[in-house]
Amino acid sequence: MSLSAACLPVKEPAVHLESDVDASVVLLTVDGRWDRVLWKLTTDRLHKCLAEHPEALIVDLSDLDDPGAESATTWMAAQQKAAAMNPSVQLALCIPPELPLADRMQRLGARRYLPVYARVRQARVAIAGRLPLTERLAITLRPEPDAPSIARNLVGDACLSWDRHELLHPSRAVMSELVNNAIEHARTEMTVVVSLRGAGIHLSVADGVAAPPQLLRMSRVLRGRPLDEHGRGLHLVSVLATAWGSLPTRTGKVVWATLQPPLRQPRNSSPRLPSSIQNDGPTGPR
């Protein structure tokens, strides 16, 4: 090994997440030499990204040091998981064409519908062209007392317009808590988005503070002392929403929640009798 090569700094492994303001497209950047440590960190972040259930996930591998293309199986496994979700999550890779990993992923991805792009901008344009035309309402609010009311009305208009009457009241309550949380803890201008996700409603509030929200432990109710209401908002969100979470953005974070209508039993369905009862009848003529 030459002296100059020995003096080259070793790049620390890093995995960085960045979301759009409505949590619809997430960018996952993986840097450093591919080894067991980076594999573990990447796998954990991939699982987190998919648990957030965005519409699309772009994985930027431009600065990944993987001369043997050993990470290929990780990206193929992520593609299988993304495709199996309902609705499915579009997954795309960004790899410079001169890297060995690009050639291998081009060959593997062609059979598994995993597109590979040279640059993030190319991936964003292509993903935007394939995303479904989703109904979406957005508004920018200042951290003022009337912000929760304006956001609730936006949700109400969306639910009525999109025929999501069952989700009207719980969605308004969840949005109110998300906005109140941003007012109390971020105190910055916020972007409020309501979008249609299949049969459900997706709510998001993006603010200018990177620190994620904390689900606080509820204090005990003590006789003779006033009830501490602090921290109850996110508990209400966790009860009413099917799923919720937060993701970092370029300017802060986005806190999101998804609500789905309750499952209905078919009208003509009748309960099946246990097999022991079904078989207790006579088996032949009396």
Helices and strands as residue ranges (DSSP letters): H 3-6, E 14-19, E 25-33, H 36-51, E 56-60, E 64-65, H 72-84, E 90-94, H 100-112, E 116-117, H 120-130, E 136-141, H 147-161, G 165-167, H 168-185, E 190-197, E 200-207, H 232-240, E 243-248, E 253-259, H 275-278
